[in-house]
């Protein structure tokens, strides 16, 4: 998937990214369910908050990096170095939402 550097990520791009990563948690009508719904919901909230409050545009690349980081975190690996504050925040939000709030 091409980087979307400098352009905002659409809801459709986010859904395609999640689907391309093998997260097959969509229902029969193609709506996200389970973990995918959580990831999409939290991403959209953060994307909109960044844009409104700071003007930062969350990209597909940011989201891909955050997903890679989330996988490491779920495998009890340390958070990688070199993440942007936005990537780090998105990864942490997802991790907290999946591990703390879904218990």
C-alpha positions as CSV (number, residue, x, y, z in Angstrom):
1,X,0.0,0.0,0.0
2,X,1.3,3.4,-0.9
3,X,2.2,5.9,1.7
4,X,-0.4,8.7,2.1
5,X,2.2,11.2,3.3
6,X,0.8,14.7,3.4
7,X,-2.8,13.6,2.9
8,X,-5.4,12.7,5.4
9,X,-6.5,9.1,5.7
10,X,-10.0,8.4,4.8
11,X,-12.3,6.0,6.6
12,X,-12.3,3.7,3.6
13,X,-8.5,3.6,3.5
14,X,-8.5,2.7,7.2
15,X,-10.9,-0.1,6.6
16,X,-8.9,-1.4,3.6
17,X,-5.7,-1.3,5.7
18,X,-7.2,-3.3,8.5
19,X,-8.6,-5.8,6.0
20,X,-5.3,-6.1,4.2
21,X,-3.6,-7.0,7.4
22,X,-5.7,-10.1,7.7
23,X,-8.0,-8.8,10.4
24,X,-11.0,-10.6,9.1
25,X,-13.5,-9.5,11.7
26,X,-16.0,-8.0,9.4
27,X,-19.6,-9.2,9.6
28,X,-21.7,-10.5,6.7
29,X,-22.6,-6.9,5.7
30,X,-19.0,-5.8,5.6
31,X,-19.2,-3.8,8.8
32,X,-16.3,-4.0,11.2
33,X,-16.8,-6.0,14.3
34,X,-14.8,-7.0,17.4
35,X,-11.2,-5.8,17.5
36,X,-11.3,-4.2,14.1
37,X,-14.3,-2.0,15.2
38,X,-12.3,-0.9,18.2
39,X,-9.2,-0.1,16.2
40,X,-11.2,1.8,13.5
41,X,-13.2,3.7,16.1
42,X,-10.2,4.8,18.1
43,X,-8.3,5.8,15.0
44,X,-11.0,7.9,13.6
45,X,-11.5,9.7,16.9
46,X,-7.8,10.4,17.2
47,X,-7.5,11.4,13.5
48,X,-10.3,13.9,13.9
49,X,-8.9,15.3,17.2
50,X,-5.4,15.8,15.7
51,X,-6.8,17.6,12.7
52,X,-9.1,19.8,14.7
53,X,-6.8,20.7,17.5
54,X,-3.3,20.7,15.9
55,X,-3.8,20.5,12.2
56,X,-1.8,17.3,12.1
57,X,-3.0,14.9,9.5
58,X,-2.8,11.2,10.5
59,X,-1.6,9.2,7.5
60,X,-1.8,5.6,6.4
61,X,1.9,5.3,7.1
62,X,1.3,6.5,10.7
63,X,-1.5,3.9,11.1
64,X,0.6,1.1,9.6
65,X,3.5,1.9,12.0
66,X,1.1,2.0,14.9
67,X,-0.3,-1.4,14.0
68,X,3.2,-2.8,13.8
69,X,4.0,-1.3,17.2
70,X,0.7,-2.7,18.6
71,X,1.7,-6.2,17.5
72,X,5.0,-5.8,19.3
73,X,3.3,-4.5,22.4
74,X,0.8,-7.4,22.5
75,X,3.8,-9.8,22.2
76,X,5.3,-8.1,25.3
77,X,8.1,-6.5,23.2
78,X,9.2,-3.0,24.0
79,X,7.8,-0.1,22.0
80,X,10.2,0.6,19.1
81,X,12.5,3.7,19.0
82,X,11.9,6.4,16.5
83,X,8.1,6.6,16.6
84,X,6.5,10.0,16.1
85,X,4.5,11.2,19.1
86,X,1.3,10.6,17.0
87,X,2.3,7.0,16.2
88,X,3.2,6.3,19.8
89,X,-0.1,7.7,21.1
90,X,-2.2,5.7,18.6
91,X,-0.4,2.5,19.5
92,X,-0.8,3.2,23.2
93,X,-4.5,4.0,22.9
94,X,-5.1,0.8,21.0
95,X,-3.1,-1.3,23.4
96,X,-4.9,0.2,26.4
97,X,-8.3,-0.2,24.7
98,X,-7.6,-3.9,23.9
99,X,-6.0,-4.9,27.1
100,X,-7.4,-2.8,29.9
101,X,-10.9,-1.9,28.7
102,X,-11.8,-5.2,27.1
103,X,-11.3,-7.3,30.2
